[in-house]
Amino acid sequence: MTIITLMRFSRLCAGRRLTRNPARNIPWVGRHTSQTAGQIAGILSSSTKLPSRHASGTASASTAPTTWVDSLPPKIRPYLYLTRIDKPIGTLLLFYPCAWSITMASYASEAPLTTPLTYLGLFGLGAMVMRGAGCTINDMWDKNLDKAVERTQSRPLARGDISQRQALVFLAGQLTVGLGVLLQLNWYSILLGASSLSLVTVYPFMKRITYWPQAVLGLTFNWGALLGWSAVAGAVDWSVCLPLYAGGVCWTLVYDSVYAHQDKVDDINVGIHSTALLFGEQTRPILGAFSASTVSLIGLAGVLNAHGVPFYLGLGLGAAQLARVLWKTDFESRPSCWQGFVGCGWSGFWIWMGALADYAVLISGLT
């Protein structure tokens, strides 16, 4: 392994085909010139601690652990793996901001129970479909990059299981289903939802030009914090939804930065940018600050929406979960980063449970 590490380091110093000495462009390396070689060598040597990508679960036809998708007909498996349907955490991370907003809007309007149940069902389906569409778009953009990154080499497009044309036709079907869900909403929400497609489309390109693609993902993945409210109330209450949306963006910066640490060795080599590379050794305190911002902004949204004690109990549990993730995650271990990424999802769940409990108290007449 030492020989392999030295070979990787020598290739980095010489420059790869996709980027000429990309380490010079990493801000946290450039700020400490005297330590540059040591820091890069430290990252590369840490690859000996990063086991096979299958630890985080992307399927491979011959070596990956079997998932329920493998029990389905072979012709449809690549399409299902393209959507990451075997990893529901992505769908949940997209769904939770919608659920926060729907529940908080139902609380504000004292809507009957059928209202949040209807929209939670619609948005749950929409989150699953549009998360899959986002994955398809991402993999179409990143087909060649995925071949160079260990964790993503077995994705269907990178491996050649399906062609770009087949993926495009499949994407058209996904977007058609997504449009069908969107058309169940009021016209204000239809226009608001359609306006997010530009973010969905450009997000995969951001990792090529900025160290903040996680911020763009945050703007995209938390659109439901606006859309959920407008679906219930007919229009967005910006005084509540803007801090809720901003809090969600900060939350995304936390979980997707943890996620990005899985690929930082390969990302340096192929010239992909991320907050994991930007933050470097300062990742833990920086993500701590973003976690505090998440809790503060969502708490502010709760205050402006006149929420009661149950909401803040849920928010407190969410804050404790984020603190636990940042305390326990080893950013040099791929399995630990994956567990931390999934753990961040639980913080969103507890925030929703707090809002849901507050709404339940309201409609039960206990307040």
N, C-alpha and C positions, 0 to 999 in steps of 0.2 A: 504493500500500500504506500510506503514511503516513496518508492520509485515513481509510482503513478502520480502522487502528489507533486513531486519535483517536476515531472513532465508537464503537468497542468500549469504549474507556476511559470515554467519556462515559456510555455505557449502564451500565457497572459502577458508576460513582459515583452514578447516579440510582437504580439498583436495577432488577432484572429481575423478570419475573412470578413466577418460581419462588423467588426469594430476595431479601431487602431488604438491600442492601449486604453480601454474604456475606464480603467481604474482612475486615470487622471481626471475624469469627469465626475467622479463620485465626490460630492461636497465634503462628506465627513472624512474622506481620505485626504483631500487637498488641504484641509485646515491643519493637518498635522504632518507636514512634509517629512520631518525627520523620522516619523514612525510609519510612513507609507508602506514600505516593503514588509515590515513586520505585521501590519494589520492585514494586508492582502494575503500574506502567507498564512496568517491565523485563520482567515476565512476558508482558504483552500484546504488547509490541513484539517479543518473541522469536517470536511467531507468524509473523513474516515469515520465520523460519528453518525453520518446520515445513512441509514440503511436503505434498502431497495424502496423505490417509490410505491411498491405494493402495500407498504405499511399504511398508507393513507387511502388505499382502496380503489384506484382506477383500474379497470379490468383489463386483463390481457388474455388472449385466447388460450395460451398454453400454461402460463405460470401464475396468474393471479388467483386469489381465493375466489371460489365460486359464489356468485350472487344470484338472486332470484331471476335476474335477466337471462342468465345462462340456461334456464329451464325452458325458455321460449324458443320459437322457431329461429334458426340461424339467420334468415334473411332480414328479420326485424331487429336483431340484437344491436347492430351498429348504430341504428337510429336512436334506440333507447339509450345506449351509452353516450351518444352525442349530446343528449339532453341532460345527462348526469342524473337520470331519474333514480338511479340506485343510491344516490347520495342526497337525501331530502333536506340536509342542512341548508343548501343554497336556496331552496324554495321557502323554507321557514324564515331565513334572513330577509327575503323579499316580502314575505307575508306580514311579519310582525309590525312594521310601521303602518301598514294598512289597518291591521287589527287595533293598534293603539288609537288611530284616528277615528275609525268607525265607532269604537266603544266610547271614546271621549265625546264625539258628536252626539251619540245616542244619549249619553248622560246629560249633556248640555240642553238637549231638546226634550228630555224626558220621553223619548220615543218608546213605543211598546216593544216587547221582547222580539216580536217577529221582524222588526226593522234590522237590528244588528245581526240576527241569525241569517236573514236573507243576504245581506251584503257580505258577511263573513264567508258564506258559502261561495258567492260569486267571486270575491277577491281571492279566496283560497284556490279556486280553479284557475283564475287568471294568473296568480303567482306561479303556479306549476307550469302553465303553458308558456308564459313570457320568460320565465327563468330558462326554460328549455330553448326558447328562441334566441335568447341572449347568448347561451352557450354555443348554439349553432353559428351565430354571427361571429363570436369570438374565435371559434376554431377555423372558420373560413378565412379570417384575417391572419390567423397565427399558424396555419398549416406547416410552413417551413420552420418557423421558430420552435414549434412543438417537437419537431424531429430532433432538435438540438438540446432539448431540456429533458433530463432523465425522467422526471415525474410525469411528463405529458407525452412521451414517445408512443405510447400505446393507445392514444386517442384515435377514434375511427378514421378521421381524415388524415392525420399524420401517418398512420399505419397503412393507409391505402385501402381500407375496408369499403369505403364509399368514395365517390368522386365529388369534385366541387359542384358539378351540375346536379348530381343527386341531392347533395346537401342544400342547394338553392331551391330545388323543387320542394324538399321537405320543409325548408324555412317558410316558403309561401303557404304551405298548409298550416304550420304553426301560427303564423300571423293571421291567417283567416279565422282560426279558432279564437285567437285572442281578440280579434275585432268583434266576433260574435258575442263574447263576454262583455266587451266595452259597450256595445250597442244596447245592452240591458239597462244602462245608466241614463241619467238625464243629459240633455245636450251640453250643458256647462261642463259636466264631467267627461263627456265624450271628447270635446275639444281639448280639455286639460290633459286627458290621458294620451291623446294622439300627439300632443306637443312634446312628450317625453321620448318619442322614437328617435329624435336626433341624438339624444344622449346615449341611447342604447347602441346606435350605429357607430358613433365616434369613439366610444370608450376603449375598444380594443387597440385603437391607434395610439392612445395616449401614452402607453408604456414605451413607445418608441421615441417620444419627444419630451417627456417630463418625468421628474421623479415623484410626481403626485398623481399617478393614475388612480390611486385609492380614493382621492378626493372626488374625481369624476365618477367613480363607481358609487360613491356616497350620494352624489347628486341624483344618480340614476335609480339606485336601489331604494331610496327613501321617498320617491315621488308619491308613493301610496299614502304618506302622511298628509299630503294635500288632497289627493284624489278620494281617499276614504271619507273625509269630512264632507266634501262637495257631494258625494253620492248620497249621503244621509240627509244633509241640510239643504242641498240645492245650490250652494255656493261655499267658497272657502272662507272661514273666519281667520283672516290673516294674523290677527293678534295672538291667537292660540297656535295656529298651524306653523307659522314661521319659526318660533323657537322649538317646536316639536320637530320640524324638518331639520333644523340646524343641529339639534341634539342627535338625530338619527345619522346625519352626515359624520359627526364626530365618532359615533359608535361604529360606523363602517370603517373609519380610519383605524380604529383599534383592531377590529377582527380581521380586516384584510391585510393590515401590516403584519399581524401574527402569521397569517396564511402565507404572505410573500416571503417570509424567512425560510420557508421550505425550499425555495428555488434560488436562493441568493448566489450560490456557487455557480450554477449554470447561467444565471442572469448576467453576471459579470462577464462571462465568456462570450455570450451572444449579443451583448449590448442592450439588454432589456433594463428599463429603469423601474424603481419601486421605492416606496418609503422605507422598506427594510434596508436597502442600501443607503438611502439618505440619512436615516437615523443612526444606523450602525450600532455602536456600543452604547449609545444613549437611548436605545429603543424603549427600555423599561420606564424611565422617568417621563419621556415624551408621551408614551401611550398612557401613562398615569394621568398626565395633564388632560389628554383628550377624553379619558374616562370621566374625570371630574367635570369636564365641560358637558359631556353627555348627560350626566345626572343633573347638573345645574340647569341646563336648558330644558330638559323634559320636566324637571320640577317646576320651572317657571311657567311652562305651558299648563301644568296642573293648577298652579295658583291662579293664572288668568282664566282658567275654566272652572274655578271655584270647587275643586275636588276636595274630598274629605280624607280622613285618616287612612282608609284602606288603600287608596292610590299611593300614598307615600310609603306605606309598608311594603307594597310591591316594588316601588322604586328603590327602597332601601335594600331589598333582597337582590335586585338587579345590580346595584352598586357593589354589594358584597361579592357577588359572583364575578364581576369584572376585576375586583381587587384580588380575588383568589386566582383567577387566570394569570394575571400579571405576576403574581408572587411565585406561582408554580411552574410557569412555562420556561423551558430551556430553549433559548432561541438558536442553539446550535444543534438541536435534535429534531429531525423531521417528524417523528411520531409525537413528540411533545408539542410541537407547533400545531399539528393537526388536532390534537386533543384540546389545545387552547382555543383554536378557531371554533371548534364545536362548542366548547364551554362558553364562549361569548354569546352564542345563540341562546343559551339558557338565561342570560341577563335580559334579553329582549322578551323572553317568555314571562319572566317574573314581573316585568313592567306592565305587560298586558294583563296579567292576572290581577295586579293591583287596580288597574282601571276597570276591569270586569267586576271585581268584587265591589268597588264603589258604585258601579251602575246597578248591581244586584241589590245592594242595600237601598238605593234610591227607589227602584221600582217595587220593592217589597214593602215600602212604607215605613221602614224602620228609622228613617231620619226625621 
